[in-house]
Amino acid sequence: MGRVTFDLDDLRSYVTGIELGSFAKAAERLGRSTSAVSAHLKKLEQQVGSPILRKSGRGMVMTEAGETLLGYARRLLELNDEAATAVRGLDLQGIVRLGLQEDFGETFLPQVLGSFARAHPRVRIEARIARNAELIEWVLKGQLDLSLAWDGGISTPFYQALGQRQMHWIASPHFELASWRQGDEPLPLVMFDAPCLMRSAATQALDRAGIAWRVVFTSRSLNGVWAAVSAGLGVTVRTDAGLPAGLSLLPPDALPALNPLAVVLHRAEENPSAAIQRLAQIVADRINS
C-alpha cells in the first residue's frame, strides 16, 4: 500500500466544516465554492479508505474514522500554521500585554499563546483575564496592548470586530427542564454578578416571553458559574467558548431565542509594534477559524 499524504487544504475544509457545523459555511469562510469543499471531502474519504461522514436526519455526522481524522487534522494544521508564523517573524521581539475574557482563557491561552511563544521566543507575553469593563478600561489607560472582549456597545479608538458567537442556554444533563415547565416555580438562573452582558440578555429574553425567573447563584468567576450549573442548581447563558465537557447546550426551542454576541479586539495604539500586530492577527485568525 502506498504512502498517503494528506493535503492541508483538504484537511482545513474538513475541520472548518465540522467546527462551523456546515460545509456550506466552511466554503464561505474559506473563500471556496461548495463544490470545491465537496471535492476535498471526497478526496479525503478516498485516501482514508472509508467514509468519514454519514447522514443523520437532515445533517451529517462524523464516522469513527472521521473522528480519528479530525484529531490528527487539527494537529497538522496547527503545526503548519505555527511553522508559517515562525519563519515569517524570526526577528520579532518585545513585550505584548494581552487581556481576554475568561471564556477564552482555558482553551485560547494554551493553544494560541503557546503556539505564538514557541514561534517567537524573543517576545514576552503578559496575559490577564478579566471582565469586559476592566479590559476596555485597561486598554484606554494604556495598561494593555490588546484586549479580546465581548461587544457591549462600548467602543475604543482602535478596535476590530472579529465576528460573532451565538449565545446559548446551558444546563447540566441532570437539570430537569421538563419538571420545571410542569411546576409553578420561576426558572432558576446561575449568572455572573451584575453588570453582565449575558445576564442581561437572559433576563430580557425571559421577560419578553413572560417567563418568571430568579437568580439562585451568582459568581465573579466563570469557574464558579460552571460549578453551580454542573451541580444542577439552574441554567445559565454563555457562548460555547470554553464550554466544559459535562454541560449541554439546551435545544433551540427549549427557552426563548438569544441573539449572537460580537467579539471585538481592542488595541491601545493605532500603529503598534510588529509583535503586537502579529499577535493581533493570530488572535483574529483563531477567533474566525
Buried (B, 14 or more C-beta within 10 A) or exposed (E): EEEEEBEEBBBBBBBBBBBBEBBEBBBBBBEBEEEEBBBBBEBBBEBBEEBBBEEEEEEBEBBEBBEEBBEEBBEBBBEEBBEEBBEEBEEBBBEBBBBBBBBBBBEBBEBBBBBBEEBBEEBEBEBBBBBBEBBBBBBBEEBBBBBBBBBBEBEBEBBBEBEBBEBBBBBBEEBEBEEBEEEEEBBBBBBBEEEBBBBBBBBEBBEEEEBEBEBBBBBEEBEBBBBBBBEBBBBBBBBEBBBBEEBBBBEEEBBBEBEEBBBBBBBBBEEBBEBBBBBBEBBBEBBEB
